[in-house]
Every structure is written in structure tokens, then in C-alpha cells.
Amino acid sequence: MAGLLSLSGCASLDQSFVPMAVSHNQTLDQIERSNLLLNILRAADEQPISFTAVSYVSGNGSVGGSVNASNGFGHLLNLITGVSASGGLNVNQGFGYSLVTLDNEQFTRNFLADIPMDRLYFLSEGTHLDNTVLYTLVIQQLYRTPAATKGSPLVSNLVQPHAWAAFQGLLAHAMTKGLSMELAPVETPVGPPLSRDEATYQVGTVINGWNPAAWGPPQAGAARPLIKQLPGAGGNSDRPFQLVMLADLPRFCYAPATFHSWPHADEHLCRNTLAARRSRRLEDRNGGEAAAQQGPGTGTGSPVAVSTAAPLPLDWPLTSRRSPREVFYFLGQIVRAQFDRPGHRWQVGDPSVAAGTRPLFNVVCADKPPSQEPLAMAPFKGQTCYVPRNDGSHSADVLQYLALLVTLSKVSGAIPASPGVVIR
């Protein structure tokens, strides 16, 4: 009987606590998306924005069981004439949430600073979302190559029809060329020329600095020491070496779909694309030489003509970036413009190809909640505002980027352990 009760209890626990954990996950997701939308609406109304985070989650539950048994005896010395037993299992479940504000110095410093290049590279290459949406949110200005325009090279990303169309047209042109990001090695010389013994000692000192537990291991992309022989240093030089720090730093580059027809200089190609292009050139050169030796009409390769006369669409470097806070107020301007001009949508993509454009972000405010579940929903000024689902816009990508920007602005240990508000 006890075994049956134990098995029954396990089955009841599986059926009770699993939905509770799933419900907890959905609740956190709703809190995050509603908070994002509410801050966009505040930014649209030129109000301060603030963020909260769930710093503490506790699950609580209790399991109680009872067994009752009764028996009857005809006589103390006689056999048992009747036995009855009953069992029960009670399960109580719940979760406690602790919400705290992120309005502290550590979070605000990151939130007000321009988005670093390494963080932009992470968002560009690690999210598998639309990079055109990311660049529209983050980049404040683009610069046309002087040879590509007769007017001002500056193109600002503003919520104004003419400026918006110019920015999207230039960005779309660069994306067709394969605008991307990569990590490229950059060498920084450190100190004067050294002898071999001095260089070896300096490298050992730098490496030992990585070993203390307080420093921790080298992080991805961190600079690492390297000894290089100076160019032109002969065997008679007593200091032919240089200590350099080598770091993989993010940069913008082009990765065109057809690298063999790239009409620009190779220096702007991504490293993988450049290696493939050089390999193709070598194959074509070898094929052309073999064809010349065997006579006309033989061989499959042909040298690839390289022309550097064609100007690139964008000037370098692309460093004019917004802060996470500016991204929210940029979206707030778009939402305000949508409210002022209900029929206008701020499209992402080449404005000359209307079929390939989609609205960046869409918010609807009404007196009643929508009939279908939206991507996000928040009350604002007596109305229910929400982001529709599957409306053909980039709203889902925008919310994901915003969630990542807020998360990356958080600082470990900056959220106090003690709760400010407890919701049960």
C-alpha cells in the first residue's frame, strides 16, 4: 500500500510542477517584453525610461500524504475479520518573484555609452537576425565615399522622410555588396626595439600577469604578446626584435556573394572572402599559363581583371553608433511619427524596390486589448498599447535586439540581493 502511494505521489508531482516551471518562464518573458514596450512608449512621450529585473526567483511547494487504516476483531485471540485503508496526496505550488530597479550607476554608465564595436559584432554575427534592422537601430550616420557623391558625404539616420530614404538607400546598397563584420588581428607595438633576451623576458612578464587568480584567464579577443623581428633589421643589429600585442578586433568588411566579380580594392574584403579570392586568382593564373603553353583554345582558367576605379558605397570606418538609451528614443520617435501619421510606415530596405521593404516597428494603441495574443502589451495613458504579431514588420527582431542591449548593459553584482518589491 505504501508503494502504491509513493508511485501515485511521483505521478502527481510530474503533472503539477512541470506546468509551474513552464508558466514561470512565460511570466518572465511577458515581464521583459512588456517592460521594453512601456519604455518605448515613454520615450515616444519624451518621458524618462527605467528598467526592472527579476533578481530572485523562488519556487515553493509542499507535498502532504495521509494513510488511514481501520480493522475489526471478533476477539483478541481470533483472526482479523476486516481491514480498510485509504490514502491521499496534497500538492501546493507557487513561485515568488523579486523585482528590483536597474537605475544605478553601473547600469546607467553602460546604458548611456555608445555601443562598443565588440558588442555590435556579437549582435551582428551571433544572433542570426536581420543585420539591416540592427544597423538601422544602432548606426547614427553613414559616410559616402567622396568619389561616390558630388554633395555632402554625410547621411544621417533620422526619423524624417527624406533623410530616412537616403539612409536606407545607402545602407541597402552596402548590404548588396555584402556589408558584414569580422574579427581581424591588429598588432600594437609596445616599447622600444629589444634584443632577443630582453624580448623573451618582456614576454614572460606579460604572460605571468595573466596567471594570478585575481586577473583570471585571458578573455576572447584579449591582447596577447608576440615577438616580431623588425623589418630591415640585419644580423648585425643588437636589437632586432619588437614586442607587440596582438588582438582580434571587430571591423566592418564586405563579403560579396560573388567575390570574383568584386570591382573594388581588396583591402575592404573580409578575410575569408579575400583568401578565397586570392585562391581563385592563383587557380586562374595557373590555368591561364597552362593554356598559353598548350596553345589557344585550351585551359579553363582566365585571369580575373581587378579594377579599383569603382568607388565603395561607404567610407571607413563606420564608427558613429548610438547608445542603448538612444536606440529606445529613436524607436520612440518612430512610434510618435506613426501616431501623428497613421498611414505612414518607416520601411527598412531599398526604397526604390518597394516589394523588398518591411516596416521597422509597429505599435497599436486602442481602448480594448487585441483579440489575438500580441508580441508585447502594456497599458499607457488609459489605453492598451501592443505590438501585433505576424503583421509583416520587423517588430520581433527589434524586441530581441532591445532585450539583448538591456541584458548586455547589466553589470554582474549590481543588482542587490534583497528584494525591492515582492510579487506573489
C-alpha positions, 0 to 999 in steps of 0.5 A: 500500500505504501508503494502504491502511494509513493508511485501515485505521489511521483505521478502527481508531482510530474503533472503539477510542477512541470506546468509551474516551471513552464508558466514561470518562464512565460511570466518572465518573458511577458515581464521583459517584453512588456517592460521594453514596450512601456519604455518605448512608449515613454520615450515616444512621450519624451518621458524618462525610461527605467528598467526592472529585473527579476533578481530572485526567483523562488519556487515553493511547494509542499507535498502532504500524504495521509494513510488511514487504516481501520480493522475489526476483531471478533476477539483478541485471540481470533483472526482479523475479520476486516481491514480498510485503508485509504490514502491521499496526496496534497500538492501546493505550488507557487513561485515568488518573484523579486523585482528590483530597479536597474537605475544605478550607476553601473547600469546607467554608465553602460546604458548611456555609452555608445555601443562598443564595436565588440558588442555590435559584432556579437549582435551582428554575427551571433544572433542570426537576425536581420543585420539591416534592422540592427544597423538601422537601430544602432548606426547614427550616420553613414559616410559616402565615399567622396568619389561616390557623391558630388554633395555632402558625404554625410547621411544621417539616420533620422526619423524624417522622410527624406533623410530616412530614404537616403539612409536606407538607400545607402545602407541597402546598397552596402548590404548588396555588396555584402556589408558584414563584420569580422574579427581581424588581428591588429598588432600594437607595438609596445616599447622600444626595439629589444634584443632577443633576451630582453624580448623573451623576458618582456614576454614572460612578464606579460604572460605571468600577469595573466596567471594570478587568480585575481586577473583570471584567464585571458578573455576572447579577443584579449591582447596577447604578446608576440615577438616580431623581428623588425623589418630591415633589421640585419644580423648585425643589429643588437636589437632586432626584435619588437614586442607587440600585442596582438588582438582580434578586433571587430571591423566592418568588411564586405563579403560579396556573394560573388567575390570574383566579380568584386570591382573594388580594392581588396583591402575592404574584403573580409578575410575569408572572402579575400583568401578565397579570392586570392585562391581563385586568382592563383587557380586562374593564373595557373590555368591561364599559363597552362593554356598559353603553353598548350596553345589557344583554345585550351585551359579553363582558367582566365585571369580575373581583371581587378579594377579599383576605379569603382568607388565603395558605397561607404567610407571607413570606418563606420564608427558613429553608433548610438547608445542603448538609451538612444536606440529606445528614443529613436524607436520612440520617435518612430512610434510618435511619427506613426501616431501623428501619421497613421498611414505612414510606415518607416520601411527598412530596405531599398526604397526604390524596390518597394516589394523588398521593404518591411516596416521597422516597428509597429505599435497599436494603441486602442481602448480594448486589448487585441483579440489575438495574443500580441508580441508585447502589451502594456497599458499607457495613458488609459489605453492598451498599447501592443505590438501585433504579431505576424503583421509583416514588420520587423517588430520581433527582431527589434524586441530581441535586439532591445532585450539583448542591449538591456541584458548586455548593459547589466553589470554582474553584482549590481543588482542587490540581493534583497528584494525591492518589491515582492510579487506573489 
